[in-house]
């Protein structure tokens, strides 16, 4: 789409920046304006929308990707109306919202309010909205905020890493004098999972396994909106495990990585690819898993579930809806979940409630899979450094766990082996065979009723990008905990006795190491208490004061 004039306020650092564009060509607005679309309904003209997650890891806000890059896909609402004065018969205009925050549902709601008014009143409306957004309080993780815009108050809860994954929607705060009554959004960032998965509910568990194992998956949908919502829903179904693979909610032949993804000279990459062009069916026939989605149905009864089909039945252009894969699940299907969701439809249960049921099922399934890796360490033989694994997995609330060894926690050295004047002990290496043997007494069968080949699923998981990303993050946390415990041990030791028989070189080396750790701890890279930090600063002052004047000048220049 040719970019027209842009009317926007300078960047609003806390929330977002609206931008506008217009075109007198009849192209797909969402595909040209924004790479990652998701649908929002509005009442003016023919509207579609686009949105996507970005990677946010600051201030305790949960992120969505573990890569080093930041991917921004701005939410967008597009209007296409007939106009006989235009050569091709249509006039097209888009409103794009750019933000560093992954608050998809909030921005969908915001655009659905703003866009229809903007399309009618243009710049004055946009300027008024910018002024209102500029007055919003900063989005601090863990807080519930009331956000006024265009005569409506949106009440939202800003997610935090301290939130429990299974916690329900935020309760409406008491604001007796707040008029109009706030519209409470159940989530600012989570999609309506039940609506996204309606045509594939019978295969949710299979799709969960494909996501867990980092399998390449092509999603062919009838529109950019459906494509991106399905991809984003798939990548969110592993929570609280971070999705470490690549994903493209809306991918076109114009993307720079088109050749990389379509080459047949190497295995398909671990990526979830959302597309709308049937041309990809021919180009990506060598991909092992293809999900073809039909036109979305109106809310009501459960739509016809797509069927599992062999990849050899893929046809160019006229491929029928289905999940084309030769993959066989490791776990047996949970038929009780589908029955529960069907009963909810019969009773006309709200979609948010259905989504909560589905998300809770996927959450417990993922937690049951991860618990044996990160749960409490063995009892006896000394206390494990860092306690019973609570730092590594703080948010589990399932069946009470048994006292047996849970593997990742058992790799931590014993706390009594951490002494102040020696290098901290090393974390034990992860040995897959040892872990698989431990499953007999502390496996997922303790917290999950599903039967199947759990051992085979773990073996396949060890080869996936998700295990690599998960292990690197856990190992980093364990190393930081060991370093913090070592710093605490130094601060609790008698420094004067240690310094009696030490050379100046050894004393200076201690000062430099303490300063380095102090800087890291102050940067929140080490889990250290404030009292420990104060004691470390006092130790540094004491040690430096005992050194000759020339060394003091070097270590503490004026």
Buried (B, 14 or more C-beta within 10 A) or exposed (E): BEEBEEBBBEEBEBBBBBBBBBBBBBBBBBBBBBBBBBBBEBEBBEBBBBBBBBBBEEEBBBBBBBEEEEBBBBBBBBBBBEEEEBEEEBBBBBBBBBBBBBBBBBBBBBBBBBBBBBBEEEEEBBEBBBEBBEEBEEBEBBEBBBBBBEEBBBBBBBBBBEBEBBEEBBEEEEEEEEEEEBBBBBBBBBBBBBBBBBBBBBBBBBBBBBBBBBBBBBBBBBBBBBBBBBBBBBBBBBBBBBBBBBBBBBBBEEBEEBEEBBEEEEEBBBBBBBBBEBBBBEBBBEBBBBBBBBEBEEEEEBBEBBEBBEBEEBEEEEBEBBBBBEBEBBBEBBEEBBEBBEEBBEEEBEBBBBBBBBBBBBBBBBBBBBBBBBBBBBEEEEBBBBBBBEBBBEBBEBEEBEEBBBBBBBBBBEBEEBEBEEEBBEBEEBEEEBBBEBBEEBBBBBBBEBEBBBBEBBEBBBEBBBBBBBBEBBBEBBBBBBBBBBBBBBBEBEBEEBBEEBEEEEBBEBBEEBBEBBEBBEEEBBBBEEEBBEBBBEBBEEBBEBBEEEBEEEBEEE
